[in-house]
Amino acid sequence: MVTPIRALALALALAAPARGQDLLDAPPPDPEPPAEAGFPWLCFATSIAALGGLGFFVRRRERELGIDFLWGRKPDLGWYCRACDRDVTGSECPRCRAANPFINE
């Protein structure tokens, strides 16, 4: 019985020599025209500028939202205050002063 793996190995083993014979009979390829020297550097500089701009805007949005992971600080985990019917952070609700039920004292 021929398994799919054996069939694939057989096809690859037989296709490689056959493909090599086709390449020997083919005419040599035309040499590529020389590329401009400035184009790869332009692409590299554009990609670095795009990544830097994206990082700037993401960091600015994190600061607006109060998410500050810089220098290893962990953000305060939010919890849901049922009395006020809203999401809050900290050890107690700033509106009704209900204690955070997830803090073990």
C-alpha positions as CSV (number, residue, x, y, z in Angstrom):
1,M,0.0,0.0,0.0
2,V,1.4,3.4,-0.9
3,T,0.9,6.0,1.7
4,P,0.7,9.7,0.9
5,I,4.2,10.3,2.3
6,R,5.7,7.5,0.2
7,A,3.9,8.9,-2.9
8,L,5.3,12.4,-2.3
9,A,8.8,11.1,-1.7
10,L,8.6,9.0,-4.9
11,A,7.3,12.0,-6.9
12,L,10.0,14.3,-5.6
13,A,12.7,11.7,-6.3
14,L,11.6,11.1,-9.9
15,A,10.8,14.7,-10.6
16,A,14.2,16.1,-9.7
17,P,16.2,14.2,-12.3
18,A,13.6,14.8,-15.0
19,R,13.5,18.5,-14.3
20,G,17.3,18.6,-14.4
21,Q,17.2,17.2,-18.0
22,D,14.8,19.9,-19.1
23,L,17.1,22.6,-17.7
24,L,20.1,21.2,-19.7
25,D,18.2,21.3,-23.0
26,A,16.9,24.9,-22.4
27,P,18.8,27.9,-23.7
28,P,20.8,29.9,-21.1
29,P,18.7,32.7,-19.4
30,D,19.3,36.3,-20.3
31,P,21.4,38.1,-17.7
32,E,19.4,40.5,-15.5
33,P,19.9,44.2,-16.1
34,P,21.8,45.8,-13.2
35,A,19.6,47.2,-10.5
36,E,19.8,50.8,-9.4
37,A,22.0,51.1,-6.3
38,G,19.7,53.5,-4.4
39,F,16.4,51.5,-4.6
40,P,17.1,48.9,-1.9
41,W,18.2,51.6,0.6
42,L,15.1,53.6,-0.2
43,C,12.9,50.6,0.6
44,F,14.8,49.9,3.8
45,A,14.6,53.5,5.0
46,T,10.9,53.7,4.1
47,S,10.1,50.5,6.1
48,I,12.1,51.7,9.1
49,A,10.3,55.0,9.0
50,A,6.9,53.3,8.8
51,L,7.7,51.0,11.7
52,G,9.0,53.9,13.8
53,G,5.9,56.0,13.0
54,L,3.6,53.1,13.9
55,G,5.5,52.6,17.2
56,F,5.2,56.3,18.0
57,F,1.4,56.3,17.4
58,V,0.9,53.1,19.4
59,R,2.9,54.5,22.3
60,R,1.0,57.8,22.2
61,R,-2.3,56.0,22.3
62,E,-1.2,53.8,25.3
63,R,-0.3,57.0,27.2
64,E,-3.7,58.5,26.4
65,L,-5.5,55.4,27.7
66,G,-3.2,55.2,30.8
67,I,-1.7,51.9,29.8
68,D,1.9,52.2,30.9
69,F,4.0,49.1,30.5
70,L,7.3,51.0,30.2
71,W,10.1,50.0,32.6
72,G,8.4,46.9,33.9
73,R,5.4,48.6,35.5
74,K,2.3,46.4,35.5
75,P,-1.0,48.1,35.0
76,D,-3.7,48.0,37.6
77,L,-6.2,45.2,36.8
78,G,-9.7,46.4,36.4
79,W,-12.8,45.0,38.0
80,Y,-16.5,45.4,37.8
81,C,-18.3,47.3,40.6
82,R,-21.8,46.0,40.8
83,A,-23.0,48.8,43.0
84,C,-22.0,51.5,40.4
85,D,-22.5,49.3,37.4
86,R,-19.2,50.2,35.8
87,D,-15.6,49.0,35.3
88,V,-13.1,50.5,37.8
89,T,-9.4,50.0,38.8
90,G,-7.7,50.1,42.2
91,S,-8.4,48.7,45.6
92,E,-11.8,50.4,45.9
93,C,-14.4,52.0,43.7
94,P,-13.8,55.8,43.4
95,R,-17.5,56.5,43.3
96,C,-19.1,54.3,46.0
97,R,-16.0,53.2,47.9
98,A,-16.9,49.5,47.6
99,A,-13.9,47.3,48.2
100,N,-12.3,45.3,45.5
101,P,-13.5,41.7,46.0
102,F,-10.5,40.3,44.2
103,I,-7.8,41.5,46.7
104,N,-7.0,39.1,49.4
105,E,-6.0,40.8,52.6
